[in-house]
Amino acid sequence: MNKQHWQRVSPWALVYFVLHFAYRFVKDGIFNLLPIAVVFVTQVQNKLFWGQIAAAVAVVALLVYSIAYYINFRFCITDDHDIMLNKGVFKKERLTLSFLRVQNVNIAEPFYFKPLGLVNCIFDAAGSVSQEVVLPGVTTHYAESMREQVLTYKEVEDKELTSSSSQYVQNDPLLSLMLSNKEVAKFGLMSNMAILALAALAPFMNVIFDYLEDAVIKRLEVFYEQEVGTLVNAAALAVFSILFLVILVAVLLSVIMSLIRFYNYELYFKEGKFKRIAGLLERHQLSVSLEKVQSIVIKQNLIARLLNRYTIQCFQATSGLAAGAKSKQSLVMPVLNIAQVNQTLLWVYPWLNRDNFDFKALNFKGVEKALLYKNTVFYALLPSLIIGVGGYISDVLHPLHGVVGFCFLSVFVYLSYVRYGYYFYQHNGRYYGIFRSGMLGVQYRVFELYKAQSARSISTFLMRNSDLKSLSIQLASGSVSLPYLKSHIANDIIDFTLLQAESEQRRWM
C-alpha cells in the first residue's frame, strides 16, 4: 500500500471557506428564508435591534463552521495517481478522484488571493458538484504543476487512441476570441436571470405590495396627484412606477452578474483545446478539450434576436440536466455576432468550411403535422374554450376574449412546430446530428453520434394508430429529443446512432 502524505492548504484558505459558505447560504438558503424575511419586514416592530442580533448570530456561526471545516480539511496525491480529500464538520467525508476521471484542471484567482499569489486549483470530474475537488489557497506554481501532472498522465493513457483519431495536429496556430465588456453587458439583457428573480418573488407579491402600499405607493400617489392632477389615475401610475422600478433593478442585477462572471472575456483555441479566462472578482481559467465536449448548443432568444447576437455553450459530461449537474462544466461563449459564430464553428467543426455559414441554409427535415394539430387542441383551443365559457358565466371576461386568445396561442403553437427539425452530416467518417427547436427564439444542438449513450422511441396509443414515434437520444450532457416522427424514420435514426456508438473506439470522456 502506498504511503499517503496528507497535506493542509494555506491558512489563508480560511477566507475562501468563509466566502464559499456565505455564498452557499445566499444561493441555497435565501429563498427558503424569504417568507421569514417578509414577515420580519412587515410584522416585527424593532427591526434594527433584532436584525443586528440575527446578523451577529449568523456571522459567528459562519466563522465557527468555517474554522472547523478548515481544521478537518486535508488532501493527498497518491502514487496511484489519485486525489484524496478529507473534509466535513458534522459529517466527515473522504473523496477519491482518479486522474483519469478528471476532465479539467482549472485555476481560479479570486481578488482576495491575488496580492498573496495564491489561487484555487479545481479538479473537474463528470457528475455533480460533490465530485469536484477544490484545493483553495495553493500557490500558482503548485496549481500549474498539478495541471501538468494530471494532463500528462491522461495524455499518456490516451495516446494510442488519440493518435489515430484526433483531427488536430501539433503546432496548430493559436486562435483567439475577445469580447468587450460592453458586449458582455448585453448578455445580462439576453439571459433569464431577471425573469427568474421576479418569478421567485411571485408567491410573496401580495405581502410585498401590502407593505409597499403603506410605505411607498401612497406617497407616490400623493406626489402624482399634486403634479399631474386629474389627467391620469394617480394610484395606477404609482403602482406602475413600482413595477417598472422592480423590473429595472432586476435587469440591472442581471447585467451586473454577467459582468462579474465574464469580465474581460478571453478565449483561446489550439490543438483541439479551449482555454477561457474571464471574471471580475475571480479570474477563472477554464480548460476544455474538444474531444470531451458531448454537445454544443447555439441559441438565440427573443432579446438576442433584437440585438443580433448568439450564445454558444459547450457541454461536457454531467449527471444529466437534473439538479446537481455542474454548470461550471460547460464552456459558455456568451454574446457573439454572426461573424464570431462562424469563426468559432470553424474551430470546433472544420467541416463547416464555407464562408458566412448559416444553419438556416441547411435542409432541416421537420416533424409531422400531427404535432401541430395536437398542440393546437391542447394549448390553444382548450384554454380558449375555457376563457369563452367564462365569458358567458361571468362579467369579468367576454366570449370574444376566447377568440382573441385562440388566435394568440395558435401563433405560438405554430412557431414551436416549425422550429422543430433535424439534420445529419458526414465528414471524414464522422457523423454529426443537428437538432433544432425553439419558439420566439431558436436553438441548435450539435453532437457526434458516437457520443450517444442510448437512444429510444416513445409512442402513445394515438401515435401508434398514426404510425408515429417520438425520438430521444441520451448524451452524457443530457438528452436530445424530437417529437412526432414517422416510425420508420425514428427507428432508422436509433439504429444508425447506436451503430456509431457501438462501433467507434474513440473515448469521449
Residue, then its C-alpha position, 0 to 999 in steps of 0.5 A: m500500500n502506498k504511503q499517503h502524505w496528507q497535506r493542509v492548504s494555506p491558512w489563508a484558505l480560511v477566507y475562501f471557506v468563509l466566502h464559499f459558505a456565505y455564498r452557499f447560504v445566499k444561493d441555497g438558503i435565501f429563498n427558503l428564508l424569504p417568507i421569514a424575511v417578509v414577515f420580519v419586514t412587515q410584522v416585527q416592530n424593532k427591526l434594527f435591534w433584532g436584525q443586528i442580533a440575527a446578523a451577529v448570530a449568523v456571522v459567528a456561526l459562519l466563522v465557527y463552521s468555517i474554522a472547523y471545516y478548515i481544521n478537518f480539511r486535508f488532501c493527498i496525491t497518491d502514487d496511484h495517481d489519485i486525489m484524496l480529500n478529507k473534509g466535513v464538520f458534522k459529517k466527515e467525508r473522504l473523496t477519491l478522484s482518479f486522474l483519469r476521471v478528471q476532465n479539467v484542471n482549472i485555476a481560479e484567482p479570486f481578488y482576495f488571493k491575488p496580492l498573496g499569489l495564491v489561487n484555487c486549483i479545481f479538479d473537474a470530474a463528470g457528475s455533480v458538484s460533490q465530485e469536484v475537488v477544490l484545493p483553495g489557497v495553493t500557490t500558482h506554481y503548485a496549481e500549474s504543476m498539478r495541471e501538468q501532472v494530471l494532463t500528462y498522465k491522461e495524455v499518456e493513457d490516451k495516446e494510442l487512441t488519440s493518435s489515430s483519431s484526433q483531427y488536430v495536429q501539433n503546432d496548430p496556430l493559436l486562435s483567439l476570441m475577445l469580447s468587450n465588456k460592453e458586449v458582455a453587458k448585453f448578455g445580462l439583457m439576453s439571459n433569464m436571470a431577471i425573469l427568474a428573480l421576479a418569478a421567485l418573488a411571485p408567491f410573496m407579491n401580495v405581502i410585498f405590495d401590502y407593505l409597499e402600499d403603506a410605505v411607498i405607493k401612497r406617497l407616490e400617489v400623493f406626489y402624482e396627484q399634486e403634479v399631474g392632477t386629474l389627467v391620469n389615475a394617480a394610484a395606477l401610475a404609482v403602482f406602475s412606477i413600482l413595477f417598472l422600478v422592480i423590473l429595472v433593478a432586476v435587469l440591472l442585477s442581471v447585467i451586473m452578474s454577467l459582468i462579474r462572471f465574464y469580465n474581460y472575456e478571453l478565449y483561446f483555441k489550439e490543438g483541439k483545446f479551449k482555454r477561457i479566462a474571464g471574471l471580475l472578482e475571480r479570474h477563472q481559467l477554464s480548460v476544455s478539450l474538444e474531444k470531451v465536449q458531448s454537445i454544443v448548443i447555439k441559441q438565440n432568444l427573443i432579446a438576442r434576436l433584437l440585438n443580433r447576437y448568439t450564445i454558444q455553450c459547450f457541454q461536457a459530461t454531467s449527471g444529466l440536466a437534473a439538479g446537481a449537474k455542474s454548470k461550471q462544466s460547460l464552456v459558455m461563449p456568451v454574446l457573439n455576432i454572426a461573424q464570431v459564430n462562424q469563426t468559432l464553428l470553424w474551430v470546433y467543426p472544420w467541416l463547416n468550411r464555407d464562408n458566412f455559414d448559416f444553419k438556416a441554409l441547411n435542409f432541416k427535415g421537420v416533424e409531422k403535422a400531427l404535432l401541430y394539430k395536437n398542440t393546437v387542441f391542447y394549448a390553444l383551443l382548450p384554454s380558449l374554450i375555457i376563457g369563452v365559457g367564462g365569458y358567458i358565466s361571468d362579467v369579468l371576461h367576454p366570449l370574444h376574449g376566447v377568440v382573441g386568445f385562440c388566435f394568440l396561442s395558435v401563433f405560438v403553437y405554430l412557431s414551436y412546430v416549425r422550429y422543430g427539425y433535424y439534420f445529419y452530416q458526414h465528414n471524414g467518417r464522422y457523423y454529426g446530428i443537428f437538432r433544432s427547436g425553439m419558439l420566439g427564439v431558436q436553438y441548435r444542438v450539435f453532437e457526434l453520434y458516437k457520443a450517444q449513450s442510448a437512444r429510444s422511441i416513445s409512442t402513445f396509443l394515438m401515435r401508434n394508430s398514426d404510425l408515429k414515434s417520438l425520438s430521444i437520444q441520451l448524451a452524457s450532457g443530457s438528452v436530445s429529443l424530437p417529437y412526432l416522427k414517422s416510425h420508420i424514420a425514428n427507428d432508422i435514426i436509433d439504429f444508425t446512432l447506436l451503430q456509431a456508438e457501438s462501433e467507434q473506439r474513440r473515448w469521449m470522456 
